[in-house]
Amino acid sequence: MSSSPSSTLALAVPPSRLRQGATALVQDPVMLCSLLLLLLLVFMSVGAPLLAQHDPGALTPRARLQGSSTVYWLGTDSLGRDLLARVLYGGRLSITLAVFVSLISVLAGLAIGLAAGYARKLDAPIMRMMDGIMAIPGLLLAVAMVSLGGANILTMVVAIAIPEIPRVARLVRGVVLSVREAPYVEASIGSGTPTLKVLWRHIMPSTINPLVVQATFVCAAAILTEAVLGFLGLGFPPEIPSLGTIIAEGRPFFQRAPWIVLYPGVFLALLILAVNMFGDALRDRLDPRFSRTKKA
């Protein structure tokens, strides 16, 4: 019995990228679990105004250092503020800052890496500049910039993004150096194609997969750096909830009220763990060489 032409065409149509991504998620339990955990934490943070019953900055001295209850689900801190509201708003601040840091680092690193990898005359000076920035400890550079510029969202984003830009630039440069000598790129250059068009159509698409993976690691590093700055007292003002600031404020009361440190610490650890695990799984999925090495 012969099959109809319509059924033959239907079988020949390759699955869409959305379906391929869904299949990859189902086949990789680590990626699926980490993505679900990350989405849960993001939705909880974004929905903080709906989930939190109290204002994160409202002081209630009579309710200070109370444990979990129907009124305060995660208890209160030393000033009687609702810990659940402060943790959720602090997580939203960390996630927002991490997204901005990741965007700036990826865009700036992409531009610098493309220029260094494609233009041979610019390669040495640009990469020596990147090496100089990488020689400075990222946390130390962030502390210095926040101390000089003040603890505001713009200064924090720039202070955390600058140490990440050289890492992204080196990654992009390595990809460009390997793609630049490809026959189709040389043929495009030989036919007189403008430089920007060569970069856009032939070279930059090869950097998308490693950039997506690197962006997840930058997000995790930004969340951790912001928490460390808040813990050291160099983060946002006390009236703005921050996970690092909440942990620092609860440290003197740890023996009496350990939940002040425990709950924001667990939220921070789960957030960083979910981002890193998703980044690792994404790297395994997008890098065929690493997948083959792992199977072997």
Residue, then its C-alpha position, 0 to 999 in steps of 0.5 A: m500500500s503506497s503512502s500519499p504525497s501529503s503524508t510523505l511531506a509531513l514525515a519529511v518536515p523536521p521538528s521545530r526548534l521549540r519541539q526540539g528544545a522541549t524534547a531536550l528538556v524531557q531527556d535531560p532531568v538535570m536541565l529540567c529540574s534546574l529550570l523548574l527551580l529557577l522559574l519557581l524562584v523567579f516567579m516568587s520574586v517577581g510576584a513578591p507584591l502578591l505573595a508578601q502580606h506585609d510591607p518589607g520596610a514596615l517596622t513592628p517593634r512588638a513583633r521583633l524576632q518572632g518565629s514562623s506563624t500564620v501572620y509572619w510565615l518566615g518570622t520577623d527580624s530584629l526590627g519586626r519586619d516581615l522576613l518573607a517579604r524582605v527575602l522575596y523583594g531581595g531576590r527580585l533585586s538580585i535577579t534584576l541586577a543579574v539580568f542587567v549585568s549579564l546583558i551589559s557583559v555579553l553585549a560589551g564582551l561580544a563587541i570587544g571579542l569580535a573586534a579583537g578576533y577579526a582585526r589582527k592589528l587590534d588583537a594584541p592591544i585589546m587583549r592586553m587591556m582585557d588581561g589587565i582588567m582580569a588581573i584585578p580581583g573582581l570583588l576588589l574592583a566592585v568594592a572600590m567602584v561602589s565606594l566611589g560611586g555610591a550604592n545605587i543600581l547603576t553603580m552596582v551594575v557597572a561595578i559587577a559587569i566590568p570584571e565579567i566583560p574580559r571573560v566574555a571577550r576572550l570567549v568570543r575572540g576564541v570562537v572568532l579566531s576559529v571561524r575566521e579561517a573557514p572557507y565560506v568566510e574567506a570566500s565572503i571576504g574575497s567577494g568584497t562583502p563589507t566587514l560588518k556584513v561578514l561579522w553579522r551573517h557569518i561570524m556572530p551566529s557561531t558565538i550565540n551558543p557559547l554566549v548563552v551559556q556564559a550569560t548564565f554563569v555571569c548571572a550566578a556570579a552577579i547574584l553572589t557578588e551583590a550578596v557579598l557586597g551587601f553582607l560587607g555593608l557596601g550594598f544598597p541602603p538598609e531600607i532596600p531589601s537585599l539578601g546579603t544585607i538581610i544576612a548581615e543584619g541577622r548575624p548578631f541574632f543568629q543564636r536567638a533567631p537563626w531563621i533570619v540568616l537561614y531563610p535568605g541564605v537558603f534562598l540565595a543558595l538555591l538561586i545560585l545553584a539553579v542558575n549554575m546547574f542550568g548553565d552546566a546542562l545547557r553547555d552539555r547540550l549546546d557543545p557537541r564536543f563536550s557531550r562526546t567527551k562525556k559519553a566517552 
